Amino acid sequence: MTTDLYGLEVTCDKAATLTAINDFIHGFLSYQPKATNILAAADADPECALANAYAALLWMFLEAPVAPQKAAPYIVRAQEAREGITTREGLIIDAAAAWTQNDVPNLLRICDEITTDHPRDMAVLKLAQYHLFNLGDATGMLRMALKALPEAEDIAYAHGMVAFGYEQCHLISRAERAARHAMALQHDEAWAHHAIAHVMLTEGRVAEGAAFMESVAKTWGGLNSFMRSHNWWHLALFYISLGRHDDVRKAYDTHVWGLAKNYSQDQVGATSLLARMEFAGVDVGDRWGDVADHVATRGADTVSPFLTLQYLYALARTSRPEARPLMQAIVARAQDDTQYDHIAWRDVALPAAQSIIAHSKGDWDTAITQMARALPRMSECGGSHAQRDLFEQIHLDALVKDGRASSAQQVLEMRRTYDPDGVPLNMLLGDIYDQTGLPALAAEARARANQTLISQNP
């Protein structure tokens, strides 16, 4: 019997194909570029159903309208090679096919079936968590990850996925314990680093978070563009709070933007970081232009509401004409009730998009009103707490610019529960307290900001 690196039976006659299957599984979990080796292996071995199913899945992670077309030939080959394969492999083919047909609910049902019978199938677990994350189903993410234990107790990646599930469910101490355990098994487990960054950001452990991420950053150098840029994105958020403007610009230029400029996740990472930098008073120079140029080439891309909203922000922020057809595509998606995610587009993404357009035009009242409609349910569009904070900041910026100081004070003091001594937050809070006739509180806020700056430059 032939098995993969986690002991699961695979139908594969060629040693080179088996190596590529293991490269895909491990590369997928560890965010290493070797995952792409599956494409050449599938092309060279059309009779290996599993290799071709994995190749189709890899293409779907392109997160672009063309992805199903790229995946289609591999689905066909996988289906043609079904005879004699295991039940698990057949279900993986079915899951890949469901994704190409935008039938995510069926994909998740299949993943649930596979992981129930094969709790060591880390690739299917990762696939399921990805889609549950995009649906904003935090409890589903946690339930799916916990199914891997105790059978996958020895696998660091299982604990990293458990950690992120806990974190998204606001079970913060459990998240950190699981992530630390993953690192004890494998110190360079980048997804565990990512979970700890979330924990420290949520708990306001900003200086500690920066120091932790800096201590493990050297292990990210060989990772794919998403994981390298995304962990640096998290480190950059700590830099923003600490008032380290030069460091955040360097992180952006060196590690966040420029690794894979055509990739969806790199584009939204750059967009959201630039926006946060501007809201925090960081001079971003002419950096918006290059990001918008690359986003513009996507056209009317509505593969994911979470991604699309950030594409729209980049285009609207730079007054690109492509913002108009993208907005029209969002309206069309909101009106299409045949898709599983129709409600998220109609009730959340559409008003958020309308707010983004209004914000770019200085129509603060519309920006405030429409984003306020979307914010309570923003998780339905996907993204993490930290990522969705972009939309909170757009709303806050509109409140400030519209002169709604009392409302802004409420938002800012709530934000201080997880960023108590942040430089940009407290400097803005100082301005707001001045506007509301509370100079003593303004002085306290500015003192907190200055103390943070002093701590970074003793």
VEXDREN-2710 file (C-alpha; in Angstrom, 1 decimal):
% VEXDREN-2710
k/r/px/py/pz
1/MET/0.0/0.0/0.0
2/THR/1.3/3.5/-0.9
3/THR/0.7/6.2/1.6
4/ASP/1.3/9.9/1.8
5/LEU/3.5/11.7/4.4
6/TYR/0.7/11.4/7.0
7/GLY/0.0/7.7/6.4
8/LEU/-3.1/8.1/4.3
9/GLU/-3.5/5.6/1.4
10/VAL/-3.0/7.0/-2.1
11/THR/-3.4/5.5/-5.5
12/CYS/-0.2/6.3/-7.2
13/ASP/2.2/4.2/-9.3
14/LYS/5.0/6.7/-9.9
15/ALA/7.5/7.7/-7.3
16/ALA/7.9/11.2/-8.8
17/THR/4.1/11.7/-8.6
18/LEU/4.1/10.6/-4.9
19/THR/6.8/13.1/-4.1
20/ALA/4.8/15.9/-5.7
21/ILE/1.7/14.8/-3.8
22/ASN/3.6/15.1/-0.6
23/ASP/5.1/18.4/-1.7
24/PHE/1.6/19.7/-2.3
25/ILE/0.3/18.6/1.1
26/HIS/3.3/19.8/3.1
27/GLY/3.8/23.0/0.9
28/PHE/0.1/23.8/1.3
29/LEU/0.3/23.5/5.1
30/SER/3.6/25.2/5.5
31/TYR/3.1/27.9/2.8
32/GLN/6.2/26.7/0.9
33/PRO/6.4/27.2/-2.9
34/LYS/7.0/23.5/-3.4
35/ALA/3.2/23.0/-3.4
36/THR/3.2/24.1/-7.0
37/ASN/5.2/21.1/-8.0
38/ILE/1.9/19.3/-8.2
39/LEU/1.1/21.0/-11.5
40/ALA/4.0/19.5/-13.5
41/ALA/3.5/16.1/-11.8
42/ALA/-0.2/16.1/-12.7
43/ASP/0.6/17.0/-16.3
44/ALA/3.2/14.2/-16.4
45/ASP/0.9/11.6/-14.8
46/PRO/-2.7/12.2/-16.1
47/GLU/-3.7/8.7/-14.7
48/CYS/-3.1/9.8/-11.1
49/ALA/-6.5/11.0/-10.0
50/LEU/-5.3/12.5/-6.7
51/ALA/-2.5/14.5/-8.2
52/ASN/-4.8/16.0/-10.7
53/ALA/-7.4/16.8/-8.1
54/TYR/-4.7/18.5/-6.0
55/ALA/-3.6/20.5/-9.1
56/ALA/-7.2/21.7/-9.6
57/LEU/-7.4/22.8/-6.0
58/LEU/-4.1/24.7/-6.4
59/TRP/-5.5/26.6/-9.4
60/MET/-8.6/27.5/-7.4
61/PHE/-6.4/29.2/-4.8
62/LEU/-5.6/31.7/-7.5
63/GLU/-8.7/33.5/-6.3
64/ALA/-9.5/35.0/-9.7
65/PRO/-12.3/34.6/-12.2
66/VAL/-10.1/32.6/-14.5
67/ALA/-9.3/30.0/-11.8
68/PRO/-12.2/27.5/-12.7
69/GLN/-11.0/27.5/-16.3
70/LYS/-7.4/26.7/-15.2
71/ALA/-8.7/24.0/-12.9
72/ALA/-11.1/22.4/-15.4
73/PRO/-8.6/20.2/-17.4
74/TYR/-7.3/18.7/-14.1
75/ILE/-10.8/17.9/-12.9
76/VAL/-11.5/16.1/-16.2
77/ARG/-8.4/14.0/-15.9
78/ALA/-9.1/13.3/-12.3
79/GLN/-12.6/12.1/-13.1
80/GLU/-11.4/10.0/-15.9
81/ALA/-8.9/8.3/-13.6
82/ARG/-11.4/7.4/-10.8
83/GLU/-11.4/3.7/-11.4
84/GLY/-9.6/1.8/-8.6
85/ILE/-9.0/4.8/-6.4
86/THR/-9.9/5.0/-2.7
87/THR/-13.1/6.5/-1.4
88/ARG/-11.2/9.4/0.1
89/GLU/-9.5/10.3/-3.2
90/GLY/-12.9/10.2/-4.9
91/LEU/-14.3/12.6/-2.4
92/ILE/-11.4/15.0/-2.9
93/ILE/-12.1/15.0/-6.6
94/ASP/-15.7/15.8/-5.8
95/ALA/-14.7/18.6/-3.5
96/ALA/-12.4/20.1/-6.1
97/ALA/-15.2/19.9/-8.7
98/ALA/-17.7/21.5/-6.3
99/TRP/-15.4/24.5/-5.8
100/THR/-15.0/25.0/-9.6
101/GLN/-18.8/25.1/-9.7
102/ASN/-18.9/27.6/-6.8
103/ASP/-20.8/25.1/-4.8
104/VAL/-18.9/25.8/-1.5
105/PRO/-21.6/24.3/0.7
106/ASN/-21.2/21.0/-1.0
107/LEU/-17.4/21.3/-0.8
108/LEU/-17.7/21.8/3.0
109/ARG/-20.0/18.9/3.4
110/ILE/-17.5/16.7/1.6
111/CYS/-14.6/18.0/3.6
112/ASP/-16.6/17.2/6.8
113/GLU/-17.1/13.6/5.6
114/ILE/-13.4/13.2/4.7
115/THR/-12.1/14.5/8.0
116/THR/-14.5/12.5/10.1
117/ASP/-13.1/9.3/8.5
118/HIS/-9.5/10.6/8.1
119/PRO/-8.7/13.1/10.8
120/ARG/-5.0/13.1/9.7
121/ASP/-6.0/14.6/6.3
122/MET/-4.4/17.9/6.9
123/ALA/-4.8/19.2/3.4
124/VAL/-8.6/18.7/3.5
125/LEU/-8.8/20.3/6.9
126/LYS/-6.8/23.3/5.7
127/LEU/-9.1/23.5/2.6
128/ALA/-12.2/23.4/4.9
129/GLN/-10.8/26.1/7.2
130/TYR/-10.1/28.3/4.3
131/HIS/-13.7/28.2/3.1
132/LEU/-15.2/28.5/6.6
133/PHE/-13.0/31.5/7.1
134/ASN/-14.3/33.1/4.0
135/LEU/-17.8/32.6/5.2
136/GLY/-17.1/34.1/8.6
137/ASP/-17.9/30.7/10.3
138/ALA/-15.5/30.9/13.2
139/THR/-17.1/28.1/15.2
140/GLY/-17.0/25.9/12.1
141/MET/-13.3/26.6/11.7
142/LEU/-12.7/25.5/15.3
143/ARG/-15.0/22.4/15.1
144/MET/-13.2/21.3/11.9
145/ALA/-9.8/21.7/13.4
146/LEU/-10.6/19.9/16.6
147/LYS/-11.7/16.9/14.7
148/ALA/-8.0/16.3/13.9
149/LEU/-7.2/15.6/17.5
150/PRO/-6.0/13.3/19.0
151/GLU/-5.1/11.4/15.9
152/ALA/-3.0/14.3/14.5
153/GLU/-1.5/15.2/17.9
154/ASP/2.0/14.9/16.5
155/ILE/1.4/17.3/13.6
156/ALA/2.3/20.9/14.3
157/TYR/0.1/22.2/11.5
158/ALA/-3.0/20.7/13.2
159/HIS/-2.3/22.7/16.3
160/GLY/-1.7/25.8/14.3
161/MET/-5.2/25.4/12.7
162/VAL/-6.7/24.7/16.1
163/ALA/-5.1/27.9/17.4
164/PHE/-6.5/30.1/14.7
165/GLY/-9.9/28.5/15.2
166/TYR/-9.8/29.4/18.9
167/GLU/-8.6/32.9/18.1
168/GLN/-11.4/33.6/15.7
169/CYS/-13.9/32.4/18.3
170/HIS/-12.4/34.9/20.8
171/LEU/-11.0/32.0/23.0
172/ILE/-7.7/33.9/23.3
173/SER/-5.9/32.0/26.0
174/ARG/-6.7/28.7/24.4
175/ALA/-5.5/30.0/21.0
176/GLU/-2.1/31.0/22.4
177/ARG/-1.6/27.7/24.2
178/ALA/-2.4/25.8/21.0
179/ALA/-0.1/28.0/19.0
180/ARG/2.8/27.7/21.5
181/HIS/2.3/23.9/21.4
182/ALA/2.5/24.0/17.6
183/MET/5.8/25.9/17.9
184/ALA/7.1/23.4/20.5
185/LEU/6.6/20.7/17.8
186/GLN/8.0/22.9/15.0
187/HIS/9.4/26.3/15.8
188/ASP/9.0/27.7/12.3
189/GLU/5.3/26.9/12.0
190/ALA/4.3/30.2/10.3
191/TRP/0.5/29.8/10.9
192/ALA/1.2/29.4/14.6
193/HIS/3.2/32.6/14.5
194/HIS/0.2/34.2/12.8
195/ALA/-2.2/33.0/15.5
196/ILE/0.1/34.5/18.2
197/ALA/0.2/37.8/16.3
198/HIS/-3.6/37.8/16.4
199/VAL/-3.6/37.0/20.1
200/MET/-1.2/39.8/21.0
201/LEU/-3.0/42.3/18.8
202/THR/-6.3/41.5/20.4
203/GLU/-4.9/41.7/23.9
204/GLY/-3.1/45.0/23.3
205/ARG/0.3/43.4/23.8
206/VAL/1.7/45.5/21.1
207/ALA/5.4/45.9/22.0
208/GLU/5.5/42.2/22.9
209/GLY/3.8/41.3/19.6
210/ALA/6.4/43.3/17.6
211/ALA/9.3/41.7/19.5
212/PHE/7.8/38.2/19.0
213/MET/7.2/38.6/15.3
214/GLU/10.6/40.1/14.8
215/SER/12.1/37.1/16.6
216/VAL/10.6/34.6/14.2
217/ALA/10.6/36.7/11.0
218/LYS/13.8/35.1/9.7
219/THR/11.9/31.8/9.3
220/TRP/9.5/33.4/6.7
221/GLY/12.1/34.1/4.0
222/GLY/11.4/31.0/2.0
223/LEU/7.6/31.0/2.2
224/ASN/5.2/31.8/-0.5
225/SER/4.2/35.4/-1.0
226/PHE/1.0/35.2/0.9
227/MET/2.4/33.9/4.2
228/ARG/5.6/36.0/4.1
229/SER/3.7/39.2/3.2
230/HIS/0.8/38.5/5.6
231/ASN/3.0/37.8/8.7
232/TRP/4.9/41.0/7.9
233/TRP/1.6/42.8/7.5
234/HIS/0.8/41.7/11.1
235/LEU/4.2/43.0/12.2
236/ALA/3.5/46.2/10.4
237/LEU/0.3/46.7/12.4
238/PHE/2.4/46.6/15.6
239/TYR/4.8/49.1/14.1
240/ILE/1.9/51.5/13.3
241/SER/0.6/51.3/16.9
242/LEU/4.1/51.9/18.2
243/GLY/4.6/55.0/16.0
244/ARG/7.5/53.3/14.1
245/HIS/6.9/55.0/10.8
246/ASP/10.2/54.2/9.2
247/ASP/9.9/50.5/10.1
248/VAL/6.4/50.2/8.8
249/ARG/7.4/51.8/5.5
250/LYS/10.4/49.5/5.3
251/ALA/8.2/46.5/6.0
252/TYR/5.8/47.5/3.3
253/ASP/8.5/48.1/0.7
254/THR/10.5/45.0/1.5
255/HIS/8.1/42.3/2.6
256/VAL/4.4/43.3/2.0
257/TRP/4.3/44.7/-1.5
258/GLY/6.4/43.4/-4.4
259/LEU/6.6/39.7/-3.8
260/ALA/3.8/38.7/-6.1
261/LYS/2.0/41.8/-7.3
262/ASN/-0.6/40.0/-9.4
263/TYR/-1.8/37.8/-6.5
264/SER/-5.1/38.6/-4.8
265/GLN/-3.8/38.3/-1.2
266/ASP/-0.7/40.4/-1.9
267/GLN/-2.9/43.1/-3.4
268/VAL/-5.3/43.4/-0.6
269/GLY/-2.5/43.2/2.0
270/ALA/-0.9/46.2/0.4
271/THR/-4.1/48.0/0.0
272/SER/-5.2/47.6/3.6
273/LEU/-1.8/48.4/5.0
274/LEU/-1.5/51.6/3.0
275/ALA/-4.9/52.6/4.1
276/ARG/-4.1/52.0/7.8
277/MET/-0.8/53.8/7.4
278/GLU/-2.6/56.9/6.0
279/PHE/-5.2/56.8/8.8
280/ALA/-2.4/56.7/11.3
281/GLY/-0.7/59.7/9.7
282/VAL/2.2/57.8/8.1
283/ASP/3.5/59.5/4.9
284/VAL/3.0/56.8/2.1
285/GLY/4.4/58.9/-0.7
286/ASP/3.5/57.7/-4.1
287/ARG/3.0/54.0/-3.1
288/TRP/-0.7/53.9/-4.0
289/GLY/-0.2/54.2/-7.8
290/ASP/1.6/50.8/-8.3
291/VAL/-0.9/48.9/-6.2
292/ALA/-3.9/50.5/-8.0
293/ASP/-2.3/49.7/-11.4
294/HIS/-2.1/46.0/-10.5
295/VAL/-5.6/45.9/-9.0
296/ALA/-7.0/47.6/-12.1
297/THR/-6.0/44.7/-14.2
298/ARG/-8.3/42.4/-12.3
299/GLY/-11.4/44.0/-14.0
300/ALA/-14.7/43.3/-12.4
301/ASP/-13.5/40.6/-10.0
302/THR/-16.2/39.5/-7.6
303/VAL/-14.8/36.1/-6.6
304/SER/-14.8/37.1/-2.9
305/PRO/-16.7/40.0/-1.2
306/PHE/-13.9/40.5/1.2
307/LEU/-11.3/40.8/-1.5
308/THR/-13.5/42.8/-3.8
309/LEU/-14.1/45.5/-1.3
310/GLN/-10.4/46.1/-0.9
311/TYR/-9.9/46.1/-4.6
312/LEU/-12.6/48.8/-4.7
313/TYR/-10.9/50.8/-2.0
314/ALA/-7.6/50.9/-3.9
315/LEU/-9.3/52.0/-7.1
316/ALA/-11.5/54.6/-5.4
317/ARG/-8.7/55.9/-3.3
318/THR/-6.7/56.6/-6.5
319/SER/-9.7/57.9/-8.5
320/ARG/-9.2/55.1/-11.1
321/PRO/-12.0/54.8/-13.7
322/GLU/-12.0/51.0/-13.1
323/ALA/-13.8/51.6/-9.8
324/ARG/-17.1/52.3/-11.6
325/PRO/-17.4/49.0/-13.4
326/LEU/-16.3/47.1/-10.3
327/MET/-19.0/48.9/-8.3
328/GLN/-21.5/47.9/-11.0
329/ALA/-20.4/44.3/-10.7
330/ILE/-20.9/44.5/-6.9
331/VAL/-24.4/45.7/-7.5
332/ALA/-25.0/42.8/-9.9
333/ARG/-23.7/40.3/-7.4
334/ALA/-26.0/41.7/-4.7
335/GLN/-29.0/41.2/-7.0
336/ASP/-28.1/37.6/-8.0
337/ASP/-30.0/35.4/-5.6
338/THR/-28.8/32.2/-7.2
339/GLN/-25.5/32.1/-5.4
340/TYR/-24.9/30.6/-1.9
341/ASP/-23.3/33.9/-0.7
342/HIS/-26.1/36.2/-2.0
343/ILE/-27.1/37.5/1.4
344/ALA/-23.5/38.6/2.2
345/TRP/-23.2/40.5/-1.0
346/ARG/-26.7/42.1/-0.7
347/ASP/-26.7/43.0/3.0
348/VAL/-23.0/43.6/3.8
349/ALA/-20.8/44.0/0.8
350/LEU/-23.0/46.4/-1.1
351/PRO/-23.5/49.0/1.6
352/ALA/-19.8/48.7/2.5
353/ALA/-18.9/49.3/-1.2
354/GLN/-21.2/52.3/-1.3
355/SER/-19.5/53.6/1.8
356/ILE/-16.0/53.1/0.2
357/ILE/-17.1/55.1/-2.8
358/ALA/-18.6/57.8/-0.7
359/HIS/-15.5/58.0/1.5
360/SER/-13.3/58.5/-1.6
361/LYS/-15.5/61.4/-2.7
362/GLY/-15.6/63.1/0.8
363/ASP/-19.3/62.3/1.2
364/TRP/-18.9/61.6/4.8
365/ASP/-22.5/61.3/5.7
366/THR/-23.1/58.5/3.2
367/ALA/-19.8/56.8/4.1
368/ILE/-20.9/56.8/7.8
369/THR/-24.4/55.6/7.2
370/GLN/-23.6/52.8/4.7
371/MET/-20.6/51.4/6.6
372/ALA/-22.7/51.5/9.8
373/ARG/-25.2/49.2/8.1
374/ALA/-22.4/46.8/7.1
375/LEU/-20.2/46.7/10.2
376/PRO/-22.3/44.5/12.5
377/ARG/-22.3/41.7/9.9
378/MET/-19.0/42.3/8.2
379/SER/-17.8/38.8/9.2
380/GLU/-20.2/37.3/6.7
381/CYS/-17.9/38.6/4.0
382/GLY/-14.9/36.8/5.4
383/GLY/-11.5/37.9/6.7
384/SER/-10.2/37.9/10.2
385/HIS/-10.9/40.4/13.0
386/ALA/-7.7/42.2/12.3
387/GLN/-8.4/42.3/8.5
388/ARG/-12.0/43.5/8.9
389/ASP/-10.7/46.4/11.1
390/LEU/-10.0/48.2/7.9
391/PHE/-13.7/48.9/7.5
392/GLU/-14.0/50.0/11.1
393/GLN/-11.2/52.5/10.4
394/ILE/-12.9/53.8/7.2
395/HIS/-16.0/54.4/9.3
396/LEU/-14.0/56.1/12.1
397/ASP/-12.2/58.3/9.6
398/ALA/-15.5/59.5/8.1
399/LEU/-16.8/60.3/11.6
400/VAL/-13.7/62.4/12.4
401/LYS/-13.8/64.2/9.1
402/ASP/-17.5/64.9/9.4
403/GLY/-16.9/66.6/12.7
404/ARG/-18.8/64.0/14.7
405/ALA/-16.4/64.2/17.6
406/SER/-18.7/62.6/20.3
407/SER/-19.3/59.6/18.1
408/ALA/-15.6/59.4/17.3
409/GLN/-14.7/59.5/21.0
410/GLN/-17.0/56.5/21.7
411/VAL/-15.3/54.5/18.9
412/LEU/-11.8/55.5/20.0
413/GLU/-12.2/54.7/23.6
414/MET/-13.6/51.3/22.7
415/ARG/-10.6/50.7/20.4
416/ARG/-8.3/51.5/23.4
417/THR/-9.5/48.3/25.0
418/TYR/-7.1/46.4/22.6
419/ASP/-4.7/49.2/21.7
420/PRO/-4.4/51.1/25.0
421/ASP/-1.2/53.0/24.4
422/GLY/-1.2/53.2/20.6
423/VAL/0.4/56.3/19.2
424/PRO/-2.0/57.2/16.3
425/LEU/-5.1/56.2/18.3
426/ASN/-4.1/58.3/21.4
427/MET/-3.0/61.3/19.3
428/LEU/-6.3/61.3/17.5
429/LEU/-8.1/60.9/20.8
430/GLY/-6.3/63.9/22.1
431/ASP/-7.6/66.0/19.1
432/ILE/-11.1/64.7/19.7
433/TYR/-11.0/65.5/23.4
434/ASP/-9.9/69.0/22.6
435/GLN/-12.8/69.4/20.2
436/THR/-15.3/68.2/22.8
437/GLY/-13.9/70.6/25.5
438/LEU/-12.1/68.0/27.6
439/PRO/-8.5/69.3/27.7
440/ALA/-7.4/67.2/30.6
441/LEU/-8.4/64.0/28.9
442/ALA/-6.7/65.3/25.7
443/ALA/-3.5/65.7/27.7
444/GLU/-3.8/62.2/29.1
445/ALA/-4.2/60.7/25.7
446/ARG/-1.2/62.6/24.2
447/ALA/0.9/61.6/27.2
448/ARG/0.1/57.9/26.6
449/ALA/1.2/58.4/22.9
450/ASN/4.4/60.2/23.9
451/GLN/5.2/57.5/26.5
452/THR/4.9/54.8/23.8
453/LEU/7.2/56.8/21.5
454/ILE/9.8/57.3/24.3
455/SER/9.7/53.5/25.0
456/GLN/10.6/52.9/21.4
457/ASN/13.4/55.4/21.4
458/PRO/14.8/55.3/25.0
END
